[in-house]
Amino acid sequence: MVTAALEGGLWAYLEKKAYKEAAKLLVKFAVGSNAVGLAGTLIYYGGVCTYKHG
């Protein structure tokens, strides 16, 4: 996660001392990652439930 954020421009913002923009990017990246993780987890458990209960 950290590597992807740094490659996504976080490091450039930090070098320019644009801390507000860096924080926005980090929050956006964290929220997106959590949403994808949550969706994946729900799909997995939905599949397990469907398999068990037909």
Distance bins in CASP14 RR format, pairs under 12 A and 6 or more apart:
PFRMAT RR
TARGET T0000
AUTHOR 0000-0000-0000
RMODE 2
METHOD distances of the structure
MODEL  1
1 7 0 0 0 0 0 1 0 0 0 0 0
1 8 0 0 0 0 0 1 0 0 0 0 0
1 10 0 0 0 0 0 1 0 0 0 0 0
1 26 0 0 0 0 1 0 0 0 0 0 0
1 29 1 0 0 1 0 0 0 0 0 0 0
1 30 1 0 0 1 0 0 0 0 0 0 0
1 31 0 0 0 0 0 1 0 0 0 0 0
1 32 0 0 0 0 0 1 0 0 0 0 0
1 33 1 0 0 1 0 0 0 0 0 0 0
1 34 0 0 0 0 0 1 0 0 0 0 0
1 36 0 0 0 0 0 1 0 0 0 0 0
1 37 0 0 0 0 0 1 0 0 0 0 0
2 8 0 0 0 0 0 1 0 0 0 0 0
2 10 0 0 0 0 1 0 0 0 0 0 0
2 11 0 0 0 0 0 1 0 0 0 0 0
2 26 0 0 0 0 1 0 0 0 0 0 0
2 29 0 0 0 0 1 0 0 0 0 0 0
2 30 0 0 0 0 0 1 0 0 0 0 0
2 33 0 0 0 0 0 1 0 0 0 0 0
3 9 0 0 0 0 0 1 0 0 0 0 0
3 10 0 0 0 0 0 1 0 0 0 0 0
3 11 0 0 0 0 0 1 0 0 0 0 0
3 29 0 0 0 0 0 1 0 0 0 0 0
4 10 0 0 0 0 1 0 0 0 0 0 0
4 11 0 0 0 0 0 1 0 0 0 0 0
4 25 0 0 0 0 0 1 0 0 0 0 0
4 26 0 0 0 0 0 1 0 0 0 0 0
4 28 0 0 0 0 0 1 0 0 0 0 0
4 29 1 0 0 1 0 0 0 0 0 0 0
4 30 0 0 0 0 0 1 0 0 0 0 0
4 32 0 0 0 0 0 1 0 0 0 0 0
4 33 0 0 0 0 1 0 0 0 0 0 0
4 36 0 0 0 0 0 1 0 0 0 0 0
5 11 0 0 0 0 1 0 0 0 0 0 0
5 12 0 0 0 0 0 1 0 0 0 0 0
5 13 0 0 0 0 0 1 0 0 0 0 0
5 14 0 0 0 0 0 1 0 0 0 0 0
5 22 0 0 0 0 1 0 0 0 0 0 0
5 23 0 0 0 0 0 1 0 0 0 0 0
5 24 0 0 0 0 0 1 0 0 0 0 0
5 25 1 0 0 1 0 0 0 0 0 0 0
5 26 1 0 0 1 0 0 0 0 0 0 0
5 27 0 0 0 0 0 1 0 0 0 0 0
5 28 0 0 0 0 1 0 0 0 0 0 0
5 29 1 0 1 0 0 0 0 0 0 0 0
5 30 0 0 0 0 1 0 0 0 0 0 0
5 32 0 0 0 0 0 1 0 0 0 0 0
5 33 0 0 0 0 1 0 0 0 0 0 0
6 12 0 0 0 0 1 0 0 0 0 0 0
6 13 0 0 0 0 0 1 0 0 0 0 0
6 14 0 0 0 0 1 0 0 0 0 0 0
6 15 0 0 0 0 0 1 0 0 0 0 0
6 22 0 0 0 0 0 1 0 0 0 0 0
6 25 0 0 0 0 0 1 0 0 0 0 0
6 26 0 0 0 0 0 1 0 0 0 0 0
6 29 0 0 0 0 0 1 0 0 0 0 0
7 25 0 0 0 0 0 1 0 0 0 0 0
7 29 0 0 0 0 0 1 0 0 0 0 0
8 14 0 0 0 0 0 1 0 0 0 0 0
8 22 0 0 0 0 0 1 0 0 0 0 0
8 25 1 0 0 1 0 0 0 0 0 0 0
8 26 0 0 0 0 0 1 0 0 0 0 0
8 28 0 0 0 0 0 1 0 0 0 0 0
8 29 1 0 0 1 0 0 0 0 0 0 0
9 15 0 0 0 0 1 0 0 0 0 0 0
9 16 0 0 0 0 0 1 0 0 0 0 0
9 18 0 0 0 0 0 1 0 0 0 0 0
9 21 0 0 0 0 1 0 0 0 0 0 0
9 22 0 0 0 0 1 0 0 0 0 0 0
9 24 0 0 0 0 0 1 0 0 0 0 0
9 25 1 0 0 1 0 0 0 0 0 0 0
9 26 0 0 0 0 0 1 0 0 0 0 0
9 28 0 0 0 0 0 1 0 0 0 0 0
9 29 0 0 0 0 1 0 0 0 0 0 0
10 16 0 0 0 0 0 1 0 0 0 0 0
10 18 0 0 0 0 0 1 0 0 0 0 0
10 19 0 0 0 0 0 1 0 0 0 0 0
10 21 0 0 0 0 1 0 0 0 0 0 0
10 22 1 0 1 0 0 0 0 0 0 0 0
10 23 0 0 0 0 1 0 0 0 0 0 0
10 24 0 0 0 0 0 1 0 0 0 0 0
10 25 1 0 1 0 0 0 0 0 0 0 0
10 26 1 0 0 1 0 0 0 0 0 0 0
10 27 0 0 0 0 0 1 0 0 0 0 0
10 28 0 0 0 0 0 1 0 0 0 0 0
10 29 1 0 0 1 0 0 0 0 0 0 0
10 30 0 0 0 0 0 1 0 0 0 0 0
11 18 0 0 0 0 0 1 0 0 0 0 0
11 22 0 0 0 0 1 0 0 0 0 0 0
11 25 0 0 0 0 0 1 0 0 0 0 0
11 26 0 0 0 0 0 1 0 0 0 0 0
12 18 0 0 0 0 1 0 0 0 0 0 0
12 21 0 0 0 0 1 0 0 0 0 0 0
12 22 0 0 0 0 1 0 0 0 0 0 0
12 25 0 0 0 0 1 0 0 0 0 0 0
13 19 1 0 0 1 0 0 0 0 0 0 0
13 20 0 0 0 0 1 0 0 0 0 0 0
13 21 1 0 1 0 0 0 0 0 0 0 0
13 22 1 1 0 0 0 0 0 0 0 0 0
13 23 0 0 0 0 1 0 0 0 0 0 0
13 24 0 0 0 0 1 0 0 0 0 0 0
13 25 1 0 0 1 0 0 0 0 0 0 0
13 26 0 0 0 0 1 0 0 0 0 0 0
13 29 0 0 0 0 0 1 0 0 0 0 0
14 20 0 0 0 0 0 1 0 0 0 0 0
14 21 0 0 0 0 1 0 0 0 0 0 0
14 22 1 0 1 0 0 0 0 0 0 0 0
14 23 0 0 0 0 0 1 0 0 0 0 0
14 25 0 0 0 0 1 0 0 0 0 0 0
14 26 0 0 0 0 0 1 0 0 0 0 0
15 21 0 0 0 0 0 1 0 0 0 0 0
15 22 0 0 0 0 1 0 0 0 0 0 0
16 22 0 0 0 0 1 0 0 0 0 0 0
18 24 0 0 0 0 1 0 0 0 0 0 0
18 25 0 0 0 0 1 0 0 0 0 0 0
19 25 0 0 0 0 0 1 0 0 0 0 0
19 26 0 0 0 0 0 1 0 0 0 0 0
20 26 0 0 0 0 0 1 0 0 0 0 0
20 27 0 0 0 0 0 1 0 0 0 0 0
21 27 0 0 0 0 0 1 0 0 0 0 0
21 28 0 0 0 0 0 1 0 0 0 0 0
22 28 0 0 0 0 0 1 0 0 0 0 0
22 29 0 0 0 0 0 1 0 0 0 0 0
23 29 0 0 0 0 0 1 0 0 0 0 0
23 30 0 0 0 0 0 1 0 0 0 0 0
24 30 0 0 0 0 0 1 0 0 0 0 0
24 31 0 0 0 0 0 1 0 0 0 0 0
25 31 0 0 0 0 0 1 0 0 0 0 0
25 32 0 0 0 0 0 1 0 0 0 0 0
26 32 0 0 0 0 0 1 0 0 0 0 0
26 33 0 0 0 0 0 1 0 0 0 0 0
27 33 0 0 0 0 0 1 0 0 0 0 0
27 34 0 0 0 0 0 1 0 0 0 0 0
28 34 0 0 0 0 0 1 0 0 0 0 0
28 35 0 0 0 0 0 1 0 0 0 0 0
29 35 0 0 0 0 0 1 0 0 0 0 0
29 36 0 0 0 0 0 1 0 0 0 0 0
30 36 0 0 0 0 0 1 0 0 0 0 0
30 37 0 0 0 0 0 1 0 0 0 0 0
31 37 0 0 0 0 0 1 0 0 0 0 0
31 38 0 0 0 0 0 1 0 0 0 0 0
32 38 0 0 0 0 1 0 0 0 0 0 0
32 39 0 0 0 0 1 0 0 0 0 0 0
33 39 0 0 0 0 0 1 0 0 0 0 0
33 40 0 0 0 0 0 1 0 0 0 0 0
34 40 0 0 0 0 0 1 0 0 0 0 0
34 41 0 0 0 0 0 1 0 0 0 0 0
35 41 0 0 0 0 0 1 0 0 0 0 0
35 42 0 0 0 0 0 1 0 0 0 0 0
36 42 0 0 0 0 0 1 0 0 0 0 0
36 43 0 0 0 0 0 1 0 0 0 0 0
37 43 0 0 0 0 1 0 0 0 0 0 0
37 44 0 0 0 0 1 0 0 0 0 0 0
38 44 0 0 0 0 0 1 0 0 0 0 0
38 45 0 0 0 0 0 1 0 0 0 0 0
39 45 0 0 0 0 0 1 0 0 0 0 0
39 46 0 0 0 0 0 1 0 0 0 0 0
40 46 0 0 0 0 1 0 0 0 0 0 0
40 47 0 0 0 0 0 1 0 0 0 0 0
41 47 0 0 0 0 0 1 0 0 0 0 0
41 48 0 0 0 0 0 1 0 0 0 0 0
42 48 0 0 0 0 0 1 0 0 0 0 0
42 49 0 0 0 0 0 1 0 0 0 0 0
43 49 0 0 0 0 0 1 0 0 0 0 0
43 50 0 0 0 0 0 1 0 0 0 0 0
44 50 0 0 0 0 0 1 0 0 0 0 0
44 51 0 0 0 0 0 1 0 0 0 0 0
45 51 0 0 0 0 0 1 0 0 0 0 0
45 52 0 0 0 0 0 1 0 0 0 0 0
46 52 0 0 0 0 1 0 0 0 0 0 0
46 53 0 0 0 0 1 0 0 0 0 0 0
46 54 0 0 0 0 0 1 0 0 0 0 0
47 53 0 0 0 0 1 0 0 0 0 0 0
47 54 0 0 0 0 1 0 0 0 0 0 0
48 54 0 0 0 0 0 1 0 0 0 0 0
END
